């Protein structure tokens, strides 16, 4: 009789440990939300930033999925219009990368800031964490435009307390060998550089989400 009781207790403990481990290992669902830089413009399937970032994180032992919600040519206005339905329920975090097309078109930085502000607010209202990926205005837009545009990402990061990755094209922007012939978009090797540089920030982002969700 004592043996049966002990065996039952052991079984209960073992099942509890298995269930606890399963909970700890819950997949973290991210969405890469942005423009052509996120979408993987002119790159073969699987070579886009979200896909390669997911592979790099999984190689580190992180149970993560990253959906690609990049739309080539998108501005912050377009992003704001689709943010609610492009980020599905069940999303744990969003890597938010928009603004490059705004700068290329000379859209007033104040408008871009308002749009990004509303996107972050909507995501936080849904309980979705945000990692904001910054963009810098191209030099041909002039110093005045850059002085108004470039700081908006830090301002929004401070306002909402979201994590900031200062420059999405870090390591690629000034290297022609890492870009397509258009001189603007990363090629496959360029994406590899972007992923390598951003992995630490996204790892911390995922771990922070996991500590709250589990």
C-alpha positions, 0 to 999 in steps of 0.5 A, a space after each residue: 500500500 505504501 509503495 502504491 502511495 509513493 508511486 502515485 506521489 512520484 507520478 504527480 510530481 513528474 507530471 507537474 515538472 513536465 507541465 512546468 517545463 512545457 509552460 516555460 518553453 512556450 513559443 514567443 510569437 513576434 511580428 516584423 512590421 515594416 517596409 521593404 527593408 523588412 519585407 526582403 525586397 528582391 530577395 529569394 524566399 527565406 532570405 528576408 530579415 525576419 526569416 534569417 533572424 528567426 533562424 539565428 535565434 533558434 540556433 541560440 536555443 530560443 523558441 521564437 517565430 517571426 512573421 514577416 509583415 513587411 510591405 515594400 513602399 510602406 510609409 508610417 501612414 500606411 503602417 498606421 492604417 494596417 497595424 491592427 489587422 497586420 498584427 494578429 491576436 496572440 502576438 507577443 512582440 513587434 519589431 517596428 521598422 518604418 520611416 525610411 520611405 517617409 524620409 525619402 519622400 520628404 514627409 514632415 518628420 512631425 507626421 511620421 512621429 505622430 504615426 509611429 506614436 499611434 502605432 506604439 500606443 495601439 500595440 501597447 494597448 493590446 499588451 504587445 511589446 515593441 522593439 523600435 528599429 530606428 531609421 536615419 534620414 538620407 544625407 540628400 534631405 539636408 541637415 535641417 530635415 535630419 535634425 527633425 527626423 533622426 531624433 524621433 525614435 529616441 523620443 518615442 522610446 523614452 515616451 513609451 518605455 520601449 526598447 530601441 535599436 538605434 539604426 536598422 541598417 547599421 553596418 550596411 548603409 555605407 557598404 555598397 557590397 552589402 546592398 542591391 544595385 539600387 544602392 538602397 536595399 540590403 542584399 542577402 549578405 547585407 541581411 546577414 550583417 543586419 541580423 548578426 548586429 541585431 541578434 543581441 538586442 532581439 535576444 534581450 527583447 525575447 527574454 524580457 517577454 518570456 519573463 513576463 509571459 511565463 
